Amino acid sequence: MIFVKNTPNNTGVAIYGDHLDFEHLYDALHEVVGDENEFVSYSSARIRILGVCFDLRHALMGDREIEFIDNGMNRDKMKLMSVMTPEKNVYLKINALWPEILFVTMALNDFIRLYAAKKAKKKYDIYLSRELIWDHSLAMVRGFQAAIASCIKDTVSPASFSRMMNSMNKDYTWFERYTWQYLDILNCRFLEWDNEKRLKSIPTIAKRLAERGEEYNQIKKEAQTAAKVYGTHVDNIKAAIEYPEIIDW
């Protein structure tokens, strides 16, 4: 089962799961976000979700961290069952920055709607389709979102959690043609803050991502202007920031 925890320095979240958990989540995310040319106006959001898939795949290849988690077995149970088993299971682990994982969690709502509409072939009746009731990919992605929500609940105050769930799950689409440079700026700014400020700022980050305020619109305008100057697509414009080589999670 996938579970998520706040990292020690409030830098982001640690996502845990066994080999099958990560494999199934990887497949489900790819299924829900569709092919490269399927939901073109959501390409920037799709790339950020595939960033999670990138880490999941590397974890499956042995290129990320592992932890040993108690599995409920002990000597008494082994004796009763006449078996010898390990008392811990190997869990894979990947990390994601708080702004990044909040963005991914919200953007997945859009892709779930798009995926469900595609499967149901009835745009206004997507949640009534019998085909979707037990859809494995939808269940895996919703389970992933639920694990992140549980982590948020354990990390922020009850009042902040309530506000975050409200802003993150309003019934409209946010992330079509999203200016992804804004997310990079929030990520790098978040990394510059101390542990206490990061913790206090998690609800504010969620609100800024969802509402697309004045700063977002300014960055969008600057990116569009730069794209015209250089004669390229706005998605090819990089924000004038650099991620640190080492992140102290």
N, C-alpha and C positions, 0 to 999 in steps of 0.2 A: 504494500500500500504506500502510495506517495504521501510524504508529509513534509512540512516546511517549517523552518525555524528562523527567527531573527539571528543575525550573526553577532558575535560578541561585541563588536565595535559599532553596532547599528548601521553598518555600511550597506547592508542588503539582506538577502535571505539565502539560506542554505536549503537546497531541495534534495530530499533523500528518497531512495527507492531501491529495490533489489533489481537484478538484471532484467527480469520480465517486466517489472513496473516501468523502467526506463524505455525498454523496447516498445511496449504498448503505447506509452505516451508519445514517443517519437513518431510512431506510425499514425496515431490519432491526430496529432497536430498537423502533420503533412497532409492528411486526408481533408481536414477541415479548412485549411487555408487555400487549398486548391492548387492548380498548376500555375506556372508563371504568368501566362497570358489570360487567366480565367477571370480574375477580379482586378482589372488593370488599375482602377482608381484607388485601390487599397494596397498598391505595391509596396509603399514604404512601411506600412504597418505589417504586411506579410513578411518583409525582410527581418523585422525585429523579432517576430515570433520564430522565424527560422534560425535566428541567433540562439534561441533556447535549444532548438533541435541540434544545432552544431555542438553545443556543450553536452547534450545527452548522448550524441553519437560518440564523442571523444571519451565520455565516461564509460560507455559500453566497450570501447577499444582499450580501456585501461589507462587512459591519459588524464584522469581526474582523481580526486580523493576517494577514499573508502573509509567507512567506520564499521565497527562491530557492534551490533544491536542485540540485546537480549531477546531470545525467541520463546521464552516461557518454559523451556526444558530445564530440568534439574535432575539430580541423582535419584530422588524418590520416584519421579515420573519415569525415568529410564528403567529403574528396577521393576516398577509396576508393569511397564510395557515390554520388558525384556529386550530392550534395544540400547545401543550406544550411539548417541548423537552429539553434535556440538551444542553448546549452550548459547551460542550467539550466531547470528546470521550476518553475512557480509552485505552492507548497504553501500551503494554508490552515492556520490554526493557532488553536486554542482552548486556554484554560487551565482547570484544575480544582484545587481545594484537595485536599491529600492525604487528609484524613478523608473528604471527599465522594467522591473517586474510589475509595477503598477500599470504602466502603459500596456504591457503584454496582456495582463488580466482584463483590462477594459477593451482592448482591441479584439480580443477573442469573442466578446459579445457580438460584435459586428459580423465576424466570420461564421459564428454559429447561426446567425440569421440567414446569411448568404448560403451556407451549406444546407440548412434545413429547407430553404426555398428551392434550391436546386434539386434536392432529393424528393420533396413533396410535389414539385411542379404545380403548386397552388400558392401563389404569392401571399394570399391573405388567409391561408388556412394551414400554415406550416406546422403548427404545434398539434394539429389534430390528425396528422397523417399517421396511419398505423405503422408505416414503415419506420417512423422515427422514434416510436415509443421505447424500443430497446436497442437503438442504434449504438453500437459499441464505441465508435469514435466520439459521438456527442457525450456519452457517459464518461469517457476518459477525460475529455477536455473539461467538462463541468466538475468532475472530481478534482482535477488540477486547480481550477479556480477556487473550489471550496477549500482546498488545503491552504491556498494563499490567504483566503479570507479568514480562516482559522488562525493563521499566523498573525495577521493584522489585529485580530481581536485580542490575542495574547500580548501584543506589543504596545498598543495605544490605549488610551482611556476609553471607558464605555461611551462617553459622549462623542469623542473623536471617531470611534468606530462607527457609530450610528451615522454621523455626518459623512464619513467616507463611503459607506455603503450606499447612501443616498446619491452622492455625486457620481459614484462609479457605475451605478446601475439605472440611471434615468433612461426612460423609454424613447431614446432617439439615437441616431448614429453620429458618432463623433469623428471617426478616424479616416474618413474618405479624403484622399489627397492631403494627408497630414504632413506638415512641415517637420520632417524627422530631425533636422538640425537643432530644433528646440529641445528635443529629448537629449541629445548629446550635451548641450549646454547645461541642462538641469543635472545630468549625471556628473559632469565634471565639477560643477558648483557644489553639489552634494558632497563630493569627495573632499573638498577643501574645508568643510566644516568639522568641528569637533564632535565627539560622540553624543554629547547632550543635545547640541543643536540639531544633529541629524534626527534623533529620536523625536524631538518636538516638531520637526518640519515634515514628517511623513504625511500627516493629513493635508498640509498645505500643498505639498507636491502633487498629491492626487487631485486636488481641486484645480490646480493650474493646468495639469494635463487635460482634464475633462472640459474646462470652461474656455480654453483658448482666449486668454485675456489680452491686454494691451501689449505685454512683452512678446507674446506669441505672434501677434499680428505684425509687430515691428520686425521680428526676425524673419517672418515669412516674406515681408516686403523687401528686406535686404537680400534674401536669397534669390528672389525673383529678379531683382535688379542685377545682381551678379551674374545670373544665368544669361540675361540679355547681353551684358557686356562681353561675356566669354563665348556667346553663341552656343550654349549647351542647355541640356535639360536641368531644371532646378534640382532634381535629385542628385545630380553630379556635383553640386556645390557643397564643399565641406565647411563646417563651422570653424572659426579661428580659435580652436581649443585643442588641447592634447590630453589624452588619458595618461595617468601615471603608469609606468612600466610594472610596478608592483602595487597591489591593492592590499591594504591591511584590513582584512575582513573582521 
